[in-house]
Amino acid sequence: MNETIFTKIINREIPADIIYEDDLCLAFKDVNPQAPTHILIIPKSPISKLTDASENDQDLLGHLLLRARDIAKDLGVEDAYRIVINNGETAGQTVFHLHIHLLAGREFNWPPG
């Protein structure tokens, strides 16, 4: 995987408003929020997009979702939030480092997009 802006955030080469970190992942506020609460949760290991994840990534992917749950609770939005993973350019992925969007604080429509 090529170095991305998220890799630079992990390596502390560029600043971010980090709200959570552990050995496997990092979570920070999105600089272009689409909701009052908009957090990005990224793995520290290089996975370009969900399609590129392997069976060996199963525990990591579960870890990311559970951290999203915990972060939502910590932010007081545990009863109403949306989780989004864009996979590929035509699905809206702009940074090719797997990331989960945690969005909350406004009403969301269905279907999205």
Contacts in CASP RR format, 6 or more apart in sequence:
PFRMAT RR
TARGET T0000
AUTHOR 0000-0000-0000
METHOD contacts of the structure
MODEL  1
MNETIFTKIINREIPADIIYEDDLCLAFKDVNPQAPTHILIIPKSPISKL
TDASENDQDLLGHLLLRARDIAKDLGVEDAYRIVINNGETAGQTVFHLHI
HLLAGREFNWPPG
1 46 0 8 1.000
1 47 0 8 1.000
1 48 0 8 1.000
1 96 0 8 1.000
1 97 0 8 1.000
2 96 0 8 1.000
4 95 0 8 1.000
4 96 0 8 1.000
4 97 0 8 1.000
5 14 0 8 1.000
5 95 0 8 1.000
5 97 0 8 1.000
6 40 0 8 1.000
6 42 0 8 1.000
6 95 0 8 1.000
6 97 0 8 1.000
6 99 0 8 1.000
7 46 0 8 1.000
7 97 0 8 1.000
8 14 0 8 1.000
9 15 0 8 1.000
9 16 0 8 1.000
9 18 0 8 1.000
9 26 0 8 1.000
9 28 0 8 1.000
9 42 0 8 1.000
10 26 0 8 1.000
10 42 0 8 1.000
10 44 0 8 1.000
16 28 0 8 1.000
16 29 0 8 1.000
16 31 0 8 1.000
17 28 0 8 1.000
17 29 0 8 1.000
18 26 0 8 1.000
18 27 0 8 1.000
18 28 0 8 1.000
19 27 0 8 1.000
19 28 0 8 1.000
19 29 0 8 1.000
19 39 0 8 1.000
19 71 0 8 1.000
19 74 0 8 1.000
20 26 0 8 1.000
20 27 0 8 1.000
20 41 0 8 1.000
20 67 0 8 1.000
20 70 0 8 1.000
20 71 0 8 1.000
20 74 0 8 1.000
21 27 0 8 1.000
22 67 0 8 1.000
23 44 0 8 1.000
24 43 0 8 1.000
24 44 0 8 1.000
24 45 0 8 1.000
24 60 0 8 1.000
24 63 0 8 1.000
24 64 0 8 1.000
25 41 0 8 1.000
25 42 0 8 1.000
25 43 0 8 1.000
25 44 0 8 1.000
25 60 0 8 1.000
25 63 0 8 1.000
25 64 0 8 1.000
25 67 0 8 1.000
26 41 0 8 1.000
26 42 0 8 1.000
26 44 0 8 1.000
27 39 0 8 1.000
27 40 0 8 1.000
27 41 0 8 1.000
27 42 0 8 1.000
27 67 0 8 1.000
27 71 0 8 1.000
27 102 0 8 1.000
28 39 0 8 1.000
28 40 0 8 1.000
29 38 0 8 1.000
29 39 0 8 1.000
29 40 0 8 1.000
30 38 0 8 1.000
30 39 0 8 1.000
30 40 0 8 1.000
30 101 0 8 1.000
34 101 0 8 1.000
34 103 0 8 1.000
35 82 0 8 1.000
35 103 0 8 1.000
35 104 0 8 1.000
35 105 0 8 1.000
35 106 0 8 1.000
35 108 0 8 1.000
36 104 0 8 1.000
36 105 0 8 1.000
36 106 0 8 1.000
37 75 0 8 1.000
37 77 0 8 1.000
37 81 0 8 1.000
37 102 0 8 1.000
37 103 0 8 1.000
37 104 0 8 1.000
37 105 0 8 1.000
38 101 0 8 1.000
38 102 0 8 1.000
38 103 0 8 1.000
39 68 0 8 1.000
39 71 0 8 1.000
39 75 0 8 1.000
39 101 0 8 1.000
39 102 0 8 1.000
40 99 0 8 1.000
40 100 0 8 1.000
40 101 0 8 1.000
40 102 0 8 1.000
41 64 0 8 1.000
41 67 0 8 1.000
41 68 0 8 1.000
41 71 0 8 1.000
41 99 0 8 1.000
41 100 0 8 1.000
41 102 0 8 1.000
42 97 0 8 1.000
42 98 0 8 1.000
42 99 0 8 1.000
42 100 0 8 1.000
43 60 0 8 1.000
43 64 0 8 1.000
43 98 0 8 1.000
45 57 0 8 1.000
45 60 0 8 1.000
46 97 0 8 1.000
47 53 0 8 1.000
47 57 0 8 1.000
47 97 0 8 1.000
47 98 0 8 1.000
48 96 0 8 1.000
48 97 0 8 1.000
48 98 0 8 1.000
49 87 0 8 1.000
49 88 0 8 1.000
49 93 0 8 1.000
49 96 0 8 1.000
49 98 0 8 1.000
50 85 0 8 1.000
50 87 0 8 1.000
50 98 0 8 1.000
51 87 0 8 1.000
51 88 0 8 1.000
52 98 0 8 1.000
53 61 0 8 1.000
53 98 0 8 1.000
64 100 0 8 1.000
65 83 0 8 1.000
65 100 0 8 1.000
68 83 0 8 1.000
68 100 0 8 1.000
68 102 0 8 1.000
69 78 0 8 1.000
71 102 0 8 1.000
72 78 0 8 1.000
72 81 0 8 1.000
72 102 0 8 1.000
72 104 0 8 1.000
75 104 0 8 1.000
77 104 0 8 1.000
77 105 0 8 1.000
80 104 0 8 1.000
80 105 0 8 1.000
81 102 0 8 1.000
81 103 0 8 1.000
81 104 0 8 1.000
81 105 0 8 1.000
82 101 0 8 1.000
82 102 0 8 1.000
82 103 0 8 1.000
82 104 0 8 1.000
82 108 0 8 1.000
82 112 0 8 1.000
83 100 0 8 1.000
83 101 0 8 1.000
83 102 0 8 1.000
83 103 0 8 1.000
84 100 0 8 1.000
84 101 0 8 1.000
84 103 0 8 1.000
84 112 0 8 1.000
85 98 0 8 1.000
85 99 0 8 1.000
85 100 0 8 1.000
85 101 0 8 1.000
86 92 0 8 1.000
86 93 0 8 1.000
86 94 0 8 1.000
86 101 0 8 1.000
87 93 0 8 1.000
88 96 0 8 1.000
END
